[in-house]
Amino acid sequence: MQRREFFHLAGGFAASTTIFKKSVVLGEVEYAKPIIDSHIHLFDPTRPGGVPWPEKNDSALYKPALPERYETLSTPFGVVGCIAVEASPLARDNDWLLGIAAKHPVVVGVIGNLIPGTPTYQNALDRLHRDPLFLGFRYGNLWSRDLEIDLAKPGFIDGLKALSQAGLVFESANPDPSLIRALLRVADRVTQLRIVVDHIPNATVPVQPAALEEYNANLRTLAQHPTVFVKLSEIPVVHDGSLIQDPAFYRERLDMMWDLFGADRVIFGSDWPNSDHVAPFAATLGIVRQYLVHKSRDAVEGYLWKNSATIYRWHPRRSDQPHL
């Protein structure tokens, strides 16, 4: 789950070398609220048995990341709810994450971890689905898995069909050309399955022209599927040791994804606390705000909470959480 220091943009976008020296201040322009953060991670390295991630030598992350800490950090910026995304390949940690979420109404849902086609998959899916906070699971370039290869395994597609029939979400992890090809195959074969492509601004993009052309073509085709959504998360970038805060640096890449998928199929996620490797929470939101300043109010509200409610079908747990 480590963040890259720099990324290559599809279509040959030349990265701006201008570094915006002034700190991003959220109060400079009117900022739409409320916000539902669709991508945070919760874990507790101090619990018995420890955690598979983060690693002990990760000084930025190796400490409890729990709802109380997240609420203290995010509430001043208008965040009223979040979706907790698994940070563990251990089956039992689905229950740990749901148990933490149950005690903290700021968490409106959980994206867990399951492996379609395994002997325990269907029973686990049925059991977890009985919890209204369980919204689906993610699968991709994580925990040494390869979706493009795994799609050919017996029972895998049937498992995704069962997920679709349950009305739950299939979320990907850490996009690259192989994952985009695989997601396109999933969208073609399980047509009603709601798919979320996370961290798309930070995707690993090919450099070779032919590979880049194929990647862009697959992305355009994927965007034609109305059940595929993208998470504009992992946005901040560090270059030469400094966080790039110039909104012009980010605009072309974000515009490309916004235009491809449409204003009703993009959602916000902070990637907290993994984002701490690159930027503090305020700076992450500041970059997002700078990008949104020229968008319509409907588009901003869609990105910040309405689209996630449509995609994940989460339900408010507190009076300050919005609803469709």
C-alpha positions in Angstrom: 0.0 0.0 0.0 3.0 2.3 -0.4 2.5 5.5 -2.3 4.6 6.3 -5.3 6.6 9.6 -5.2 5.6 10.5 -8.8 3.4 9.2 -11.5 3.2 9.2 -15.3 0.0 10.5 -16.7 -1.8 8.8 -19.6 -1.8 10.8 -22.8 1.7 12.3 -22.3 0.7 15.1 -19.8 3.9 16.9 -18.9 4.0 17.4 -15.1 4.1 21.0 -13.9 7.3 21.9 -12.2 5.7 24.7 -10.3 5.5 24.1 -6.6 2.8 26.0 -4.8 4.7 27.2 -1.8 1.8 28.6 0.1 0.0 26.1 2.3 -3.5 25.1 1.1 -6.1 26.7 3.4 -9.5 25.2 3.3 -11.2 28.4 4.2 -10.1 30.3 1.2 -13.3 29.6 -0.8 -16.6 28.2 0.1 -16.3 24.4 0.5 -19.2 22.1 0.1 -20.2 19.9 3.1 -21.0 17.3 4.2 -18.3 14.8 3.2 -18.4 11.0 3.2 -14.9 9.7 2.9 -15.2 6.5 0.9 -11.7 5.2 1.6 -10.0 5.0 5.0 -8.2 2.1 6.7 -8.6 1.0 10.3 -6.1 -1.2 12.2 -4.6 -1.6 15.6 -1.0 -2.9 15.8 -1.3 -3.2 19.6 -4.1 -5.9 19.5 -3.1 -9.5 20.2 -1.4 -11.1 17.3 -0.6 -7.8 15.7 -1.5 -6.8 12.1 -0.3 -7.9 8.7 -0.1 -4.3 7.6 1.4 -1.8 8.2 4.9 -3.1 8.8 6.6 -2.4 12.1 9.3 -0.2 10.4 6.7 2.1 9.0 7.0 5.0 11.4 4.3 7.0 9.7 1.6 4.3 10.1 2.6 1.8 12.7 0.2 3.0 15.5 -3.5 2.5 16.1 -5.7 3.9 13.3 -9.1 3.8 14.8 -12.4 5.8 14.4 -11.8 8.1 17.4 -8.5 9.3 15.9 -10.1 9.7 12.5 -13.1 11.7 13.8 -10.8 14.1 15.7 -8.8 14.7 12.5 -11.6 14.9 9.9 -14.6 16.5 11.7 -13.3 20.0 11.5 -13.3 19.7 7.7 -16.9 18.7 7.3 -16.4 14.9 7.2 -19.4 13.2 8.8 -18.9 9.6 7.8 -16.5 7.2 6.2 -16.2 3.8 4.6 -13.5 1.5 6.1 -11.7 -0.6 3.5 -9.9 -3.8 4.6 -6.2 -3.6 5.4 -5.7 -7.3 6.0 -5.9 -10.6 4.1 -7.0 -12.5 7.2 -10.6 -13.8 7.0 -11.2 -13.1 10.7 -10.4 -9.5 10.2 -13.7 -9.0 8.3 -15.3 -9.5 11.7 -12.8 -7.4 13.5 -13.5 -4.5 11.1 -17.2 -4.9 11.3 -17.0 -5.0 15.1 -15.1 -1.7 15.2 -17.5 -0.1 12.8 -20.6 -1.2 14.8 -19.4 0.7 17.8 -18.7 3.9 15.8 -21.5 5.5 13.8 -19.0 7.6 11.8 -18.4 4.4 9.8 -21.3 4.0 7.4 -19.9 0.8 5.8 -17.1 -1.7 5.4 -15.4 -3.1 2.4 -14.0 -6.4 3.4 -11.8 -9.2 2.0 -13.0 -12.4 0.4 -11.6 -14.8 -2.2 -14.2 -15.9 -4.8 -14.1 -19.6 -5.7 -12.7 -20.8 -2.4 -14.6 -23.5 -0.4 -15.6 -21.1 2.3 -16.5 -18.2 0.1 -20.2 -18.5 -0.3 -20.9 -19.2 3.4 -18.7 -16.3 4.3 -20.4 -14.0 1.8 -23.9 -15.0 3.1 -22.9 -14.5 6.7 -21.2 -11.2 6.2 -24.1 -9.9 4.0 -26.4 -10.3 7.0 -24.5 -7.4 8.6 -25.9 -4.1 7.0 -22.5 -2.5 7.4 -20.9 -5.0 5.0 -20.9 -3.3 1.6 -18.7 -5.7 -0.4 -15.1 -6.6 -0.8 -12.0 -5.7 -2.8 -9.6 -7.7 -4.9 -6.7 -6.7 -7.1 -3.0 -5.9 -6.8 -2.9 -6.6 -3.1 -1.9 -9.5 -0.9 0.1 -11.2 -3.8 -3.1 -11.6 -5.9 -3.6 -11.2 -9.6 -7.1 -10.6 -10.8 -6.3 -11.2 -14.4 -5.0 -14.7 -13.6 -7.5 -15.5 -10.9 -10.5 -14.9 -13.2 -9.7 -18.2 -14.8 -9.9 -20.2 -11.6 -12.9 -22.4 -11.1 -15.7 -20.7 -9.3 -14.2 -17.2 -9.4 -16.7 -15.7 -11.8 -19.6 -17.5 -10.1 -18.5 -15.9 -6.9 -18.6 -12.5 -8.5 -22.1 -13.3 -9.8 -23.2 -14.2 -6.3 -21.8 -10.9 -5.1 -23.8 -9.1 -7.7 -27.0 -10.9 -6.8 -26.5 -9.9 -3.2 -26.4 -6.2 -4.4 -22.9 -5.7 -3.0 -19.8 -3.9 -4.5 -16.7 -5.3 -6.0 -13.8 -3.0 -5.4 -10.4 -3.2 -7.0 -7.0 -2.3 -5.5 -4.0 -0.4 -6.9 -4.7 -0.1 -10.7 -2.3 -0.9 -13.5 -2.8 -2.1 -17.1 -3.3 -5.7 -16.1 -5.9 -4.8 -13.5 -7.8 -2.5 -15.9 -7.9 -5.4 -18.5 -9.2 -7.8 -15.8 -11.9 -5.4 -14.6 -13.0 -4.9 -18.2 -13.5 -8.7 -18.4 -15.4 -8.7 -15.1 -17.7 -5.9 -16.4 -18.3 -7.8 -19.6 -19.1 -11.1 -17.8 -21.0 -9.9 -14.7 -22.9 -7.0 -16.2 -24.9 -5.9 -13.2 -22.0 -6.0 -10.7 -21.1 -2.6 -9.3 -17.4 -2.1 -9.7 -15.3 0.6 -8.0 -11.8 1.3 -9.3 -9.9 2.8 -6.4 -6.9 5.1 -6.5 -7.2 5.8 -10.2 -5.2 9.0 -10.2 -2.2 7.1 -8.9 -2.5 4.2 -11.4 0.7 2.7 -12.8 0.5 3.9 -16.5 2.6 2.4 -19.3 5.4 4.4 -20.9 5.7 2.6 -24.2 3.3 4.1 -26.8 1.7 0.8 -27.8 1.0 -0.2 -24.2 -0.2 3.3 -23.4 -2.6 3.2 -26.3 -4.0 -0.2 -25.2 -4.3 1.1 -21.6 -6.2 4.2 -22.6 -8.5 2.2 -25.0 -9.3 -0.3 -22.2 -10.0 2.6 -19.8 -12.3 4.2 -22.3 -14.2 1.0 -22.8 -14.4 0.3 -19.1 -15.9 3.8 -18.7 -18.7 2.8 -21.1 -20.0 0.3 -18.5 -22.6 2.2 -16.4 -21.9 0.0 -13.4 -18.2 1.0 -13.2 -17.2 3.8 -10.9 -13.9 5.4 -10.0 -12.5 6.6 -6.7 -10.5 9.8 -7.2 -8.2 8.9 -4.2 -4.4 8.9 -3.7 -4.3 12.3 -5.4 -1.4 14.1 -3.6 2.0 13.8 -5.2 5.5 14.4 -3.8 8.3 15.5 -6.1 11.9 16.2 -5.0 10.8 15.8 -1.4 8.0 18.4 -1.6 4.3 18.1 -1.8 2.9 19.5 -5.0 0.1 21.8 -4.1 -0.4 23.7 -7.4 -3.9 22.7 -8.5 -2.8 23.0 -12.2 -0.5 20.0 -11.7 -3.5 17.7 -10.9 -6.2 19.2 -13.1 -5.6 17.4 -16.4 -5.3 13.9 -14.9 -8.4 14.4 -12.7 -10.4 16.0 -15.6 -9.6 13.0 -17.8 -11.1 10.6 -15.3 -14.0 13.0 -14.5 -14.8 13.3 -18.2 -14.5 9.6 -19.0 -16.7 8.4 -16.2 -19.0 11.4 -15.7 -19.8 13.5 -12.6 -22.1 10.8 -11.2 -19.5 8.1 -11.2 -16.6 9.7 -9.3 -16.2 9.5 -5.6 -13.9 11.0 -2.9 -11.6 9.0 -0.7 -8.7 10.2 1.4 -6.9 6.9 1.8 -6.2 7.9 5.5 -3.9 7.1 7.2 -1.9 5.7 4.2 -2.1 9.2 2.8 0.1 10.3 5.7 3.1 9.0 3.7 2.5 11.9 1.3 0.4 14.6 2.8 -1.5 15.5 6.0 -5.2 15.2 5.9 -5.8 19.0 5.6 -3.5 19.1 2.6 -5.2 16.2 0.9 -8.6 17.9 1.3 -7.1 21.2 0.3 -5.9 19.8 -3.1 -9.4 18.3 -3.7 -11.0 21.6 -2.8 -8.8 23.5 -5.2 -9.8 21.1 -8.0 -13.5 21.3 -7.2 -13.7 25.1 -7.1 -14.8 25.4 -10.7 -17.3 22.5 -10.5 -21.1 23.0 -10.1 -22.6 22.5 -6.7 -24.4 19.4 -7.8 -21.1 17.9 -9.2 -19.3 18.7 -5.9 -22.0 17.2 -3.8 -22.1 14.1 -6.0 -18.3 13.6 -5.7 -18.2 14.3 -1.9 -21.1 12.1 -0.8 -24.1 11.5 -3.1 -22.3 9.2 -5.6 -21.0 7.0 -2.8 -24.5 6.6 -1.4 -25.7 5.5 -4.9 -22.8 3.1 -5.4 -22.4 1.6 -2.0 -26.0 1.9 -0.8 -24.8 2.9 2.7 -27.4 4.2 5.2 -27.0 7.1 7.6 -26.2 6.2 11.2 -26.2 9.7 12.6 -28.5 12.7 12.2 -25.7 14.8 10.5 -25.1 12.2 7.8 -26.9 13.0 4.6 -29.3 10.6 2.7 -30.6 10.5 -0.8 
